[in-house]
Amino acid sequence: MTCASTQGTAMNDMIVNLYHTPSQSIAQEKQAALKKQKIYIQRALPIDKQSICEFVRSHFFSICPGWEDECATSLYRQPTSCFVAIHNREVIGFACYDGSAKGVIGPIGVAEPFRKQYIATVLLHHCLTAMKMEGYAYAVITCAFSTEFYQRTCNAHLLPVPEKTPDIYQRLIHNNPSAPPSHSALIK
């Protein structure tokens, strides 16, 4: 996805072996600490789509407008593939998987006042655990903003992707000027 903060920046794809992720006890410790601050992590419900997508739009649209769509897509799955962080009945963070493609983690975001409290770490571990329980062996992180975060948090490894290799976001309509005409144009 071509996002404002990634323009002109080399983005990295990463892979996580779901059978060799760091101990869940670390994420459980962090989650216990969050509960003491009345911050709760839970799998999102589809009925909360409007408030979750509004949170994503208001906090992350300038970073990447497509995150809202990927989040909405993850909320249509059953069970949803979106986890949220809640404080005082308000969304303060989110993490999704399978939003843009099967086996893909992200987007992940936490409201600025709540960053550096391990909320993203706990959200990520919830996604990885859910993917493992659903039978995935690996998770792919596309366009990783912070490779260090993913390496430290879930033992992610950079994928050796040659420069100018097409990625999943090449199929976006606005990214592909040579796309064939729409199906409706073909049946006139």
Buried (B, 14 or more C-beta within 10 A) or exposed (E): BBBEEBEEEEBBBBBBEBEEBBEEEBBEEBBEEBEEEEBBBEEBEBEBBEBBBEBBEEBBEEBBBBBBBBBBBBBEBEEBBBBBBBBEEEBBBBBBBBBBBEBBBBBBBBBEEBEEBBBBBBBBBBBBBBBBEEEBEEBBBBBBBEBEBBBEBBEBEBBEBEEEEEBBBEEEEEEEEEEEEEEEEEEE
